[in-house]
Amino acid sequence: MSQFRSVLITGASAGIGRALAIRCAGPDVALAIVGRNEAALAETAEICRSKGARVLEGVFDVRDQSATRRFVDLADAGAPLDLVIANAGVSAGLEPGFPRERPEDARRMLDINVAAALSTVEPALDAMMTRRAGRVALVGSIAALLPLPYSPTYAASKAAIHMLAGAMRVNYAPKGVGISLIVPGFVTTAMSQRVSGWKPFEIDATRAADIIVRGLEAGRSEIVFPRALWLGAVIAAHLPRFIRDFAFRRFSVEVAGDGSAK
Ligand SMILES: NC(=O)c1ccc[n+]([C@@H]2O[C@H](COP(=O)([O-])OP(=O)(O)OC[C@H]3O[C@@H](n4cnc5c(N)ncnc54)[C@H](OP(=O)(O)O)[C@@H]3O)[C@@H](O)[C@H]2O)c1
């Protein structure tokens, strides 16, 4: 459970989103959760209900802007939202044997990771501004700090989220709405399991959700974890380009497809 009483989370049918929903669930808590996999979302809902929460399930694709707005409005009408987490995301990159990203994967990442995150938070921000209360969280990634050759569009999509969150934070603070940027390193989920190679400081989704919720409760504008990986990425980002490129060329990382042509 957390201090938040009405929480909307996208991408709650699996991974970090599911762990966040469970972490926030409790008596007198209204949860609104979104995913496309109906059975998996129902599973999350059942766990949250067993902890005493009221749960509204939204089975739709967050790329559907009208469906997203309708669901956010419905959740807010049921219980004024005090926290919205735009968590739904997808990743892809250089698959084994492929010299470049598939163009359809690149468009899908931009649509889901960036455009759909905006579609999720915009209606919530409208409602929160009228009440001069509430917090919106956008999920970025430590991958946003470096131009990752094995996952160019994923890194770019998360860099866009970092920029959006930083700019929005300044705009919305005087309007009484808090903006938080969540910056995870490797968290054990289906997404990270598709990345080959070394995953330093990897943590499980339950631990990640706990760090995130505690950061949100404290009103932190950036929730970065693990700090050691973040520091490594910041240092790497400031190395002379030829050294960084040399290092990137020596690491061979591949990202297995998520089996989605959607
Ligand atoms: N895992 C990591 O190491 C890591 C690190 C940094 C940042 N992140 C970020 O954390 C977030 C969660 O990632 P995760 O690792 O938990 O991934 P995951 O286990 O693959 O879960 C992704 C979630 O997003 C939902 N989703 C994806 N596309 C959607 C769509 N079009 N419409 C509705 N829901 C959609 C999925 O639901 P359905 O399948 O039901 O649609 C699922 O619930 C993402 O934004 C990711 O980029 C993850």
Ligand as a Chemical Component Dictionary entry (heavy atoms), coordinates in Angstrom:
data_LIG
# 
_chem_comp.id                   LIG 
_chem_comp.type                 NON-POLYMER 
_chem_comp.pdbx_formal_charge   0 
_chem_comp.three_letter_code    LIG 
# 
loop_
_chem_comp_atom.comp_id 
_chem_comp_atom.atom_id 
_chem_comp_atom.alt_atom_id 
_chem_comp_atom.type_symbol 
_chem_comp_atom.charge 
_chem_comp_atom.model_Cartn_x 
_chem_comp_atom.model_Cartn_y 
_chem_comp_atom.model_Cartn_z 
_chem_comp_atom.pdbx_ordinal 
LIG N1  N1  N 0  12.705 -3.957 -17.411 1  
LIG C1  C1  C 0  13.691 -3.077 -17.478 2  
LIG O1  O1  O 0  14.881 -3.428 -17.308 3  
LIG C2  C2  C 0  13.384 -1.621 -17.730 4  
LIG C3  C3  C 0  14.440 -0.707 -17.591 5  
LIG C4  C4  C 0  14.192 0.646  -17.810 6  
LIG C5  C5  C 0  12.908 1.068  -18.147 7  
LIG N2  N2  N 1  11.900 0.146  -18.286 8  
LIG C6  C6  C 0  10.587 0.667  -18.648 9  
LIG O2  O2  O 0  9.638  0.236  -17.675 10 
LIG C7  C7  C 0  8.351  0.101  -18.286 11 
LIG C8  C8  C 0  7.788  -1.280 -17.984 12 
LIG O3  O3  O 0  8.669  -2.232 -18.566 13 
LIG P1  P1  P 0  8.671  -3.780 -18.136 14 
LIG O4  O4  O 0  10.083 -4.193 -18.058 15 
LIG O5  O5  O -1 7.766  -4.005 -16.992 16 
LIG O6  O6  O 0  8.076  -4.418 -19.476 17 
LIG P2  P2  P 0  7.118  -5.687 -19.698 18 
LIG O7  O7  O 0  7.291  -6.673 -18.622 19 
LIG O8  O8  O 0  7.345  -6.075 -21.111 20 
LIG O9  O9  O 0  5.660  -5.023 -19.541 21 
LIG C9  C9  C 0  5.234  -4.048 -20.421 22 
LIG C10 C10 C 0  3.819  -3.645 -20.062 23 
LIG O10 O10 O 0  3.392  -2.624 -20.995 24 
LIG C11 C11 C 0  2.168  -3.016 -21.562 25 
LIG N3  N3  N 0  2.015  -2.528 -22.927 26 
LIG C12 C12 C 0  2.939  -2.562 -23.921 27 
LIG N4  N4  N 0  2.425  -2.047 -25.043 28 
LIG C13 C13 C 0  1.167  -1.655 -24.745 29 
LIG C14 C14 C 0  0.126  -1.064 -25.485 30 
LIG N5  N5  N 0  0.302  -0.734 -26.781 31 
LIG N6  N6  N 0  -1.055 -0.795 -24.876 32 
LIG C15 C15 C 0  -1.243 -1.125 -23.583 33 
LIG N7  N7  N 0  -0.291 -1.689 -22.820 34 
LIG C16 C16 C 0  0.891  -1.971 -23.396 35 
LIG C17 C17 C 0  2.187  -4.545 -21.521 36 
LIG O11 O11 O 0  0.871  -5.015 -21.514 37 
LIG P3  P3  P 0  0.203  -5.973 -22.615 38 
LIG O12 O12 O 0  1.234  -6.932 -23.055 39 
LIG O13 O13 O 0  -0.950 -6.558 -21.862 40 
LIG O14 O14 O 0  -0.230 -5.035 -23.673 41 
LIG C18 C18 C 0  2.860  -4.795 -20.171 42 
LIG O15 O15 O 0  1.912  -4.716 -19.142 43 
LIG C19 C19 C 0  8.557  0.375  -19.778 44 
LIG O16 O16 O 0  8.221  1.704  -20.075 45 
LIG C20 C20 C 0  10.038 0.142  -19.975 46 
LIG O17 O17 O 0  10.553 0.826  -21.090 47 
LIG C21 C21 C 0  12.110 -1.180 -18.079 48 
# 
loop_
_chem_comp_bond.comp_id 
_chem_comp_bond.atom_id_1 
_chem_comp_bond.atom_id_2 
_chem_comp_bond.value_order 
_chem_comp_bond.pdbx_ordinal 
LIG N1  C1  SING 1  
LIG C1  O1  DOUB 2  
LIG C1  C2  SING 3  
LIG C2  C3  SING 4  
LIG C2  C21 DOUB 5  
LIG C3  C4  DOUB 6  
LIG C4  C5  SING 7  
LIG C5  N2  DOUB 8  
LIG N2  C6  SING 9  
LIG N2  C21 SING 10 
LIG C6  O2  SING 11 
LIG C6  C20 SING 12 
LIG O2  C7  SING 13 
LIG C7  C8  SING 14 
LIG C7  C19 SING 15 
LIG C8  O3  SING 16 
LIG O3  P1  SING 17 
LIG P1  O4  DOUB 18 
LIG P1  O5  SING 19 
LIG P1  O6  SING 20 
LIG O6  P2  SING 21 
LIG P2  O7  DOUB 22 
LIG P2  O8  SING 23 
LIG P2  O9  SING 24 
LIG O9  C9  SING 25 
LIG C9  C10 SING 26 
LIG C10 O10 SING 27 
LIG C10 C18 SING 28 
LIG O10 C11 SING 29 
LIG C11 N3  SING 30 
LIG C11 C17 SING 31 
LIG N3  C12 SING 32 
LIG N3  C16 SING 33 
LIG C12 N4  DOUB 34 
LIG N4  C13 SING 35 
LIG C13 C14 SING 36 
LIG C13 C16 DOUB 37 
LIG C14 N5  SING 38 
LIG C14 N6  DOUB 39 
LIG N6  C15 SING 40 
LIG C15 N7  DOUB 41 
LIG N7  C16 SING 42 
LIG C17 O11 SING 43 
LIG C17 C18 SING 44 
LIG O11 P3  SING 45 
LIG P3  O12 DOUB 46 
LIG P3  O13 SING 47 
LIG P3  O14 SING 48 
LIG C18 O15 SING 49 
LIG C19 O16 SING 50 
LIG C19 C20 SING 51 
LIG C20 O17 SING 52 
# 
